[in-house]
Amino acid sequence: MLSIVGLNETLAMDLSLRSCKKLVHLDLKGAPPRIDYLIQLIQLFADLGANGLLIEYEDMFPYEGELKVLQSTTQPPYSREEIASIQDAASKRGLEIIPLVQMFGHLEFVLKHKVFRDLREVDYCLGTLNPHHDRGVRLVQEMLKQVMKLHPKSTNLHIGADEVYMLGLGDESKQWLSAPGRSVHKLFLSHVIKVAKGIQKSVPNLKLIMWDDMLRSMTPETIKESGLVGLVQPMLWDYSPALDVKNTVELMELYKSAGMSQQWVASSFKGSTTVHTCVTSTQRHVDNHLQWLKVVSSLSAGIELQGIALTGWQRYDHLSVLCELMPVSLPSLASCLQTLLHGCFTEEVQKKVVKTLGTVEIGDLERSSSKMPSSFVGAKLAELIVKLTSLLESAELRQFQNNMFVRGWFTPYHIQRKTVNPLIAQQIKTQAKMILDDVEIQVQEVKGEMCLLYSVSTVQEWMDQHVTPVLEPLRNLLRDTESVLNEMGFCT
């Protein structure tokens, strides 16, 4: 069960997070929902208390011209008409849309292509752009322009700029850095400023947001002197349930002293536990939001908090595996949004979550057998995933190949030398088939429901990630027993 945090434990929680922008982050670089499901999700986000969307399209955007190569090849990107329908659905529910387009780091979906390989900072790092090539600057500016062209009503744009790995290690960067007074910090800032000025020239009055992590080790003087102030607003991110309140407040005060008083923050409702997490821990993410409430209540009056983005990462980066799918994360999102709206997590808040999702009970899905929601969009898939995951992680399934009969009478040694006891082989075969048949029934149920909400390629990827590694050894064992028994003249 979730821990209930009463008002007495969240003294003086500032109202600013309750009244500011609350953006739900849609990370579409993995498991992008079918458009009809996505529209349903937008309706639910509004019902849960969100008033904005932070949409990260990556390869699901219908880029044109030279950029068409960026489109996903595993499934069609959203069409221009579908992107218009997303905005229409959001607008009708009062949700502002802020597109997120990376322009420095995390450009794997761009730099993996042979045509753009020469734009990498270092050849073996697919994520970081070489900031010295005019072609690279033109590339990211064209990406930004195309996205904003299809979002004419958006007044904010997030330009990413986080985790710019290996910056300064390319040959051209080393040469640039060899001049007196230059540093990796200044190299980073010069590229961000160049791109920011370029897009603001193309789209006047556009407000820009960037992730803050590359700024954290800079002095206020470095930030001030760079010309960044007034161009971009930082978004501080921390997804830990044990977020360091004191250090975070000090960091926000540091940005203010540099002249960046308008700031955003980012929490997480899914996709930040481990790279391969399958079922979301609601408690972990509620705790993260309670920590952010403490941060906000400790800020000085000079910091103008613009809003909070509740991130829902679907991959850690373009090339990593899938994180939790949206349906199993909606109880977490609902709980986190209501925590922000009320400034705490109380029984009253929990009742509101239950009422909105139509649930009987909300709990820590990773660590308990609490009942799953039954009426929200994707509820059936969520329930099936939790059930299947529990079975796949069961001791019976995980330990079957290490049981005494397999390790004692059906080893590679026995198979190679044809000294298998047919009685034991038949017992292993019968038990393995029984387990597999039971699991396969649930696998097919999950597949059928998942196909209604996601593309075939997403379903296959999820199965390859979570089901195949567990079942394939068991399937191989079953095939081996059948083969051995056939060779011994026993009909299988």
C-alpha positions as CSV (number, residue, x, y, z in Angstrom):
1,M,0.0,0.0,0.0
2,L,1.1,3.6,-0.5
3,S,2.2,5.6,2.5
4,I,-0.3,8.2,3.4
5,V,1.5,11.5,4.1
6,G,-0.7,13.9,6.1
7,L,-0.7,17.7,6.1
8,N,1.2,17.7,9.3
9,E,4.1,16.0,7.5
10,T,4.1,18.5,4.6
11,L,4.1,21.7,6.6
12,A,3.9,24.9,4.6
13,M,3.9,23.2,1.2
14,D,4.0,26.1,-1.3
15,L,0.9,26.7,-3.4
16,S,3.0,27.4,-6.5
17,L,3.3,23.8,-7.7
18,R,-0.5,23.4,-7.4
19,S,-1.2,26.5,-9.4
20,C,1.6,26.4,-12.0
21,K,1.8,24.4,-15.3
22,K,1.7,20.6,-14.8
23,L,3.0,19.0,-17.9
24,V,2.7,15.3,-18.7
25,H,5.7,14.2,-20.7
26,L,5.0,11.9,-23.7
27,D,8.1,10.1,-24.7
28,L,7.3,8.8,-28.1
29,K,10.7,7.3,-29.0
30,G,9.5,4.0,-27.7
31,A,6.0,2.4,-27.7
32,P,4.2,5.3,-29.3
33,P,0.4,4.7,-28.7
34,R,-1.9,4.2,-31.6
35,I,-3.5,7.6,-32.3
36,D,-7.0,6.7,-31.0
37,Y,-5.5,5.5,-27.7
38,L,-3.3,8.6,-27.5
39,I,-6.3,10.8,-27.9
40,Q,-8.0,8.9,-25.0
41,L,-4.9,9.4,-22.9
42,I,-5.0,13.1,-23.4
43,Q,-8.6,13.2,-22.1
44,L,-7.5,11.2,-19.1
45,F,-4.5,13.4,-18.4
46,A,-6.8,16.4,-18.3
47,D,-9.2,14.5,-15.9
48,L,-6.3,13.7,-13.6
49,G,-5.3,17.4,-13.3
50,A,-2.7,18.0,-16.0
51,N,-2.9,21.3,-17.9
52,G,-0.1,20.7,-20.4
53,L,1.8,18.2,-22.5
54,L,5.6,18.0,-23.1
55,I,5.8,15.9,-26.3
56,E,9.0,14.3,-27.4
57,Y,8.4,12.9,-30.9
58,E,11.9,11.8,-32.0
59,D,11.5,9.5,-35.0
60,M,7.7,9.6,-34.8
61,F,7.5,13.1,-36.3
62,P,6.8,13.3,-40.1
63,Y,10.0,15.0,-41.0
64,E,10.3,16.1,-44.7
65,G,13.0,16.7,-47.3
66,E,16.5,15.8,-46.2
67,L,15.2,15.0,-42.7
68,K,12.7,12.3,-44.0
69,V,15.4,9.7,-43.2
70,L,14.8,10.4,-39.5
71,Q,11.3,8.9,-39.6
72,S,10.9,5.5,-37.9
73,T,11.2,2.5,-40.1
74,T,9.7,0.0,-37.6
75,Q,6.3,1.8,-37.8
76,P,4.9,4.8,-39.6
77,P,5.4,8.1,-37.8
78,Y,2.3,10.1,-36.8
79,S,0.9,11.9,-39.9
80,R,0.5,15.7,-40.1
81,E,-3.2,15.1,-39.7
82,E,-2.7,13.0,-36.6
83,I,-0.4,15.7,-35.0
84,A,-3.2,18.2,-35.7
85,S,-5.7,15.9,-34.0
86,I,-3.4,15.6,-31.0
87,Q,-3.3,19.4,-30.7
88,D,-7.0,19.7,-31.2
89,A,-7.8,17.2,-28.5
90,A,-5.4,18.9,-26.1
91,S,-6.8,22.4,-26.9
92,K,-10.4,21.3,-26.2
93,R,-9.3,20.2,-22.7
94,G,-7.2,23.3,-22.0
95,L,-3.8,21.5,-22.3
96,E,-0.9,23.5,-23.6
97,I,1.5,21.6,-25.9
98,I,5.2,22.1,-25.6
99,P,7.2,20.1,-28.2
100,L,10.6,18.8,-27.1
101,V,13.3,18.5,-29.8
102,Q,16.9,17.6,-28.9
103,M,19.6,19.8,-30.5
104,F,22.9,18.7,-29.0
105,G,22.9,15.5,-26.9
106,H,20.6,12.4,-27.3
107,L,20.6,12.7,-31.1
108,E,21.0,9.0,-31.6
109,F,18.0,8.9,-33.8
110,V,19.7,11.4,-36.1
111,L,23.4,10.6,-35.9
112,K,22.9,6.8,-36.3
113,H,22.2,7.4,-40.0
114,K,25.2,7.1,-42.4
115,V,24.3,10.4,-44.1
116,F,24.8,12.3,-40.7
117,R,27.7,10.2,-39.4
118,D,30.3,12.9,-40.0
119,L,28.4,15.2,-37.7
120,R,29.2,13.2,-34.6
121,E,31.4,14.7,-32.0
122,V,33.3,11.4,-31.8
123,D,32.5,8.6,-34.2
124,Y,31.7,6.0,-31.6
125,C,29.2,8.2,-29.7
126,L,25.9,8.3,-31.6
127,G,24.3,10.8,-29.3
128,T,26.4,14.0,-29.4
129,L,26.5,16.5,-32.2
130,N,29.8,18.1,-33.3
131,P,29.2,21.8,-32.6
132,H,31.7,23.1,-35.1
133,H,30.0,22.1,-38.3
134,D,27.6,24.7,-39.8
135,R,25.8,21.7,-41.4
136,G,25.0,20.3,-37.9
137,V,23.6,23.7,-36.7
138,R,21.5,23.9,-39.9
139,L,20.3,20.4,-39.3
140,V,19.0,20.9,-35.8
141,Q,17.5,24.3,-36.7
142,E,15.6,22.7,-39.6
143,M,14.3,20.0,-37.2
144,L,13.1,22.7,-34.8
145,K,11.5,24.7,-37.6
146,Q,9.6,21.7,-39.0
147,V,8.3,20.7,-35.6
148,M,7.2,24.3,-34.8
149,K,5.6,24.7,-38.2
150,L,3.1,21.9,-37.2
151,H,2.6,23.4,-33.8
152,P,1.6,27.0,-34.7
153,K,-0.2,27.7,-31.4
154,S,2.7,26.5,-29.1
155,T,4.4,29.4,-27.4
156,N,7.1,27.3,-25.7
157,L,9.7,24.9,-27.1
158,H,12.0,22.6,-25.1
159,I,15.4,22.2,-26.8
160,G,16.7,19.4,-24.7
161,A,20.5,19.8,-24.3
162,D,20.9,17.3,-21.5
163,E,23.7,14.7,-21.2
164,V,25.9,15.9,-24.0
165,Y,28.4,13.0,-23.5
166,M,31.9,13.2,-24.9
167,L,31.7,16.9,-25.7
168,G,35.2,18.2,-26.1
169,L,36.8,14.9,-27.1
170,G,36.4,15.3,-30.9
171,D,39.4,16.5,-32.9
172,E,37.9,19.8,-33.8
173,S,36.8,20.4,-30.2
174,K,40.3,19.7,-28.9
175,Q,41.7,22.2,-31.4
176,W,39.1,24.8,-30.3
177,L,39.8,24.2,-26.7
178,S,43.5,24.6,-27.1
179,A,43.1,28.4,-27.4
180,P,43.5,30.4,-24.1
181,G,40.3,31.1,-22.1
182,R,38.2,28.4,-23.7
183,S,36.5,25.5,-21.9
184,V,34.0,22.7,-22.4
185,H,31.4,24.9,-20.6
186,K,31.9,27.7,-23.1
187,L,31.8,25.3,-26.0
188,F,28.5,23.9,-24.8
189,L,27.0,27.4,-24.2
190,S,28.1,28.7,-27.5
191,H,26.2,26.0,-29.4
192,V,23.1,26.3,-27.3
193,I,23.0,30.1,-27.8
194,K,23.6,29.8,-31.5
195,V,20.7,27.4,-32.0
196,A,18.5,29.3,-29.6
197,K,19.0,32.6,-31.5
198,G,18.4,30.9,-34.8
199,I,15.1,29.4,-33.9
200,Q,13.9,32.5,-32.1
201,K,14.7,34.5,-35.3
202,S,12.5,32.0,-37.3
203,V,9.7,31.9,-34.6
204,P,9.6,35.3,-32.9
205,N,8.3,35.5,-29.2
206,L,9.0,31.7,-28.8
207,K,10.1,30.9,-25.2
208,L,12.8,28.2,-24.9
209,I,13.3,25.7,-22.2
210,M,16.4,23.4,-21.7
211,W,17.4,20.6,-19.3
212,D,19.7,22.0,-16.7
213,D,22.2,19.2,-16.0
214,M,25.0,20.6,-18.2
215,L,24.8,23.9,-16.3
216,R,25.1,22.5,-12.9
217,S,28.9,22.6,-12.6
218,M,29.1,26.2,-14.1
219,T,29.6,29.3,-12.0
220,P,27.0,32.1,-12.1
221,E,29.6,34.3,-13.8
222,T,30.1,31.7,-16.7
223,I,26.3,31.6,-17.3
224,K,25.9,35.4,-17.1
225,E,28.8,36.2,-19.4
226,S,27.7,33.6,-22.0
227,G,24.6,35.5,-23.1
228,L,22.3,32.5,-22.2
229,V,20.3,34.5,-19.7
230,G,17.1,35.7,-21.3
231,L,17.3,33.2,-24.1
232,V,16.5,30.0,-22.3
233,Q,14.8,28.9,-19.1
234,P,16.4,26.0,-17.2
235,M,14.3,22.9,-16.3
236,L,15.9,21.1,-13.3
237,W,15.3,17.4,-13.3
238,D,15.6,14.9,-10.5
239,Y,13.6,11.7,-10.4
240,S,14.9,10.2,-7.1
241,P,12.5,9.4,-4.3
242,A,15.3,10.6,-2.0
243,L,15.9,13.9,-3.9
244,D,18.3,16.1,-1.9
245,V,16.1,19.1,-1.1
246,K,18.9,21.3,0.3
247,N,21.2,20.8,-2.7
248,T,18.4,21.3,-5.2
249,V,17.3,24.6,-3.5
250,E,20.9,25.8,-3.6
251,L,21.1,25.0,-7.3
252,M,17.9,26.9,-8.1
253,E,19.2,29.8,-6.1
254,L,22.5,29.7,-8.1
255,Y,20.6,29.9,-11.4
256,K,18.7,32.9,-10.0
257,S,21.9,34.6,-9.0
258,A,23.1,34.1,-12.6
259,G,20.0,36.0,-13.8
260,M,17.8,32.9,-14.6
261,S,14.9,33.6,-12.3
262,Q,12.3,31.9,-14.5
263,Q,12.7,28.2,-13.9
264,W,11.0,24.9,-14.5
265,V,11.4,21.6,-12.6
266,A,10.9,18.0,-13.7
267,S,9.8,14.9,-11.7
268,S,9.0,11.4,-12.9
269,F,5.9,9.2,-12.8
270,K,7.6,6.3,-14.8
271,G,10.7,5.3,-16.7
272,S,13.3,6.2,-14.1
273,T,13.6,3.2,-11.8
274,T,15.8,0.9,-14.0
275,V,16.3,0.9,-17.7
276,H,14.3,-2.4,-18.0
277,T,11.5,-1.9,-15.4
278,C,8.3,-3.5,-16.5
279,V,5.8,-2.5,-13.7
280,T,5.8,0.9,-12.2
281,S,6.3,1.5,-8.5
282,T,3.7,4.1,-7.5
283,Q,5.2,4.7,-4.1
284,R,8.6,5.6,-5.5
285,H,7.2,8.3,-7.8
286,V,4.9,9.8,-5.2
287,D,7.9,10.1,-2.9
288,N,9.8,12.0,-5.6
289,H,6.9,14.5,-5.9
290,L,6.7,14.9,-2.1
291,Q,10.4,15.9,-2.2
292,W,9.8,18.4,-5.0
293,L,7.0,20.0,-2.9
294,K,9.6,20.4,-0.1
295,V,12.0,22.1,-2.6
296,V,9.4,24.5,-3.8
297,S,8.3,25.4,-0.3
298,S,11.9,26.4,0.5
299,L,12.6,28.7,-2.4
300,S,13.1,32.4,-2.1
301,A,10.6,34.8,-3.5
302,G,12.8,35.8,-6.4
303,I,12.5,32.5,-8.2
304,E,9.6,32.5,-10.7
305,L,8.5,28.8,-11.0
306,Q,7.0,28.3,-14.4
307,G,5.8,24.7,-14.0
308,I,6.7,21.1,-13.5
309,A,7.0,18.4,-16.1
310,L,6.1,14.9,-14.9
311,T,8.4,12.8,-17.1
312,G,7.3,9.4,-18.3
313,W,10.4,8.0,-20.0
314,Q,9.7,5.2,-22.5
315,R,13.4,4.6,-23.1
316,Y,16.6,5.9,-21.5
317,D,17.7,6.8,-25.0
318,H,16.9,5.9,-28.6
319,L,18.8,2.6,-28.5
320,S,17.9,1.3,-25.1
321,V,15.1,-1.2,-24.2
322,L,11.5,-0.2,-23.3
323,C,10.6,1.1,-19.9
324,E,7.2,0.6,-18.4
325,L,4.3,1.0,-20.8
326,M,1.8,3.8,-20.1
327,P,-1.2,1.6,-19.0
328,V,0.7,0.2,-16.0
329,S,1.9,3.7,-15.1
330,L,-1.4,5.5,-15.0
331,P,-2.0,4.8,-11.3
332,S,1.4,6.4,-10.6
333,L,0.6,9.4,-12.8
334,A,-2.8,9.9,-11.1
335,S,-1.3,9.7,-7.7
336,C,1.6,12.1,-8.5
337,L,-0.7,14.7,-10.1
338,Q,-3.1,14.6,-7.2
339,T,-0.2,14.9,-4.8
340,L,0.9,18.1,-6.6
341,L,-2.7,19.5,-6.7
342,H,-3.2,18.9,-2.9
343,G,0.4,19.5,-1.7
344,C,0.5,16.2,0.0
345,F,-0.7,12.5,-0.3
346,T,-3.6,11.9,2.1
347,E,-6.5,9.5,2.2
348,E,-8.5,12.2,0.5
349,V,-6.0,12.3,-2.3
350,Q,-6.1,8.6,-2.6
351,K,-9.9,8.6,-2.8
352,K,-9.8,11.1,-5.7
353,V,-7.3,8.8,-7.5
354,V,-9.7,5.9,-7.0
355,K,-12.7,7.9,-8.1
356,T,-10.9,9.2,-11.3
357,L,-9.5,5.8,-12.4
358,G,-12.4,3.7,-11.2
359,T,-10.2,1.6,-9.0
360,V,-10.8,-0.4,-5.9
361,E,-7.3,0.0,-4.5
362,I,-4.1,1.8,-5.5
363,G,-0.8,0.3,-4.2
364,D,2.8,-0.2,-4.9
365,L,2.4,-2.5,-7.9
366,E,6.0,-3.6,-7.8
367,R,5.9,-4.9,-4.3
368,S,2.4,-5.9,-3.5
369,S,-0.5,-7.9,-4.9
370,S,-2.9,-4.9,-4.6
371,K,-5.9,-4.9,-7.0
372,M,-5.4,-3.2,-10.3
373,P,-7.6,-0.4,-11.7
374,S,-10.5,-1.6,-13.7
375,S,-12.0,1.2,-15.8
376,F,-9.3,3.6,-17.1
377,V,-8.1,3.5,-20.7
378,G,-5.7,0.5,-21.0
379,A,-6.8,-0.9,-17.6
380,K,-7.2,-4.5,-19.0
381,L,-3.7,-4.5,-20.5
382,A,-2.3,-3.1,-17.3
383,E,-3.9,-5.9,-15.3
384,L,-2.7,-8.6,-17.8
385,I,0.9,-7.2,-17.7
386,V,1.1,-7.3,-13.9
387,K,-0.3,-10.8,-13.9
388,L,2.1,-12.1,-16.6
389,T,5.1,-10.3,-15.1
390,S,4.3,-12.0,-11.7
391,L,4.3,-15.4,-13.4
392,L,7.5,-14.7,-15.4
393,E,9.3,-13.7,-12.2
394,S,7.9,-16.7,-10.2
395,A,10.4,-19.0,-8.5
396,E,8.8,-22.0,-10.3
397,L,9.6,-20.6,-13.7
398,R,12.9,-19.0,-12.9
399,Q,14.3,-22.1,-11.1
400,F,12.9,-24.9,-13.3
401,Q,16.1,-25.4,-15.3
402,N,18.0,-25.7,-12.1
403,N,15.9,-28.3,-10.4
404,M,17.4,-31.6,-9.4
405,F,16.1,-33.6,-12.3
406,V,17.4,-31.3,-15.0
407,R,20.8,-30.8,-13.3
408,G,21.0,-34.4,-12.2
409,W,19.8,-36.5,-15.1
410,F,19.4,-34.2,-18.2
411,T,22.7,-32.3,-18.6
412,P,24.6,-31.7,-21.9
413,Y,26.8,-34.6,-20.7
414,H,23.9,-37.0,-20.6
415,I,22.5,-35.8,-24.0
416,Q,25.8,-36.0,-25.8
417,R,26.6,-39.5,-24.5
418,K,23.0,-40.7,-24.9
419,T,22.8,-41.8,-21.3
420,V,19.5,-40.2,-20.5
421,N,17.0,-41.9,-18.3
422,P,13.8,-41.9,-20.3
423,L,11.6,-41.9,-17.2
424,I,13.3,-38.7,-16.0
425,A,13.2,-37.1,-19.5
426,Q,9.5,-37.8,-19.8
427,Q,8.9,-36.2,-16.4
428,I,10.9,-33.1,-17.3
429,K,9.1,-32.8,-20.7
430,T,5.6,-33.1,-19.1
431,Q,6.4,-30.5,-16.4
432,A,8.0,-28.1,-18.9
433,K,5.1,-28.4,-21.3
434,M,2.6,-27.7,-18.5
435,I,4.4,-24.6,-17.4
436,L,4.8,-23.3,-21.0
437,D,1.2,-23.9,-21.9
438,D,0.1,-22.0,-18.9
439,V,2.4,-19.0,-19.6
440,E,1.6,-19.1,-23.4
441,I,-2.1,-18.6,-22.6
442,Q,-1.3,-15.4,-20.7
443,V,1.2,-14.3,-23.3
444,Q,-1.5,-14.5,-26.0
445,E,-3.9,-12.5,-23.9
446,V,-1.4,-9.8,-23.4
447,K,-0.5,-9.7,-27.1
448,G,-4.1,-9.4,-28.1
449,E,-4.8,-6.6,-25.8
450,M,-1.5,-4.8,-26.5
451,C,-2.2,-4.8,-30.2
452,L,-5.3,-2.7,-29.7
453,L,-3.2,0.1,-28.1
454,Y,0.2,-0.3,-29.8
455,S,1.7,-1.3,-33.1
456,V,2.8,-4.8,-33.9
457,S,6.4,-3.8,-33.8
458,T,6.0,-2.5,-30.2
459,V,4.2,-5.6,-29.2
460,Q,7.0,-7.8,-30.6
461,E,9.7,-5.7,-28.9
462,W,8.0,-5.9,-25.6
463,M,7.7,-9.7,-26.0
464,D,11.3,-10.0,-27.0
465,Q,12.4,-8.0,-24.0
466,H,10.3,-9.5,-21.2
467,V,9.0,-12.9,-22.4
468,T,11.5,-14.5,-24.8
469,P,14.5,-14.4,-22.4
470,V,12.5,-16.3,-19.8
471,L,10.6,-18.7,-22.0
472,E,13.2,-19.5,-24.7
473,P,15.5,-21.6,-22.4
474,L,12.4,-23.6,-21.3
475,R,11.3,-24.0,-25.0
476,N,14.8,-25.3,-25.8
477,L,14.6,-27.7,-22.9
478,L,11.3,-29.0,-24.1
479,R,12.7,-29.5,-27.6
480,D,15.7,-31.3,-26.2
481,T,13.6,-33.8,-24.2
482,E,11.4,-34.5,-27.2
483,S,14.4,-35.0,-29.5
484,V,16.1,-37.3,-27.1
485,L,13.0,-39.4,-26.4
486,N,12.4,-39.7,-30.2
487,E,15.9,-40.9,-30.7
488,M,15.4,-43.5,-28.0
489,G,12.3,-44.7,-29.8
490,F,9.7,-43.3,-27.4
491,C,6.8,-41.6,-29.1
492,T,6.3,-38.0,-27.9
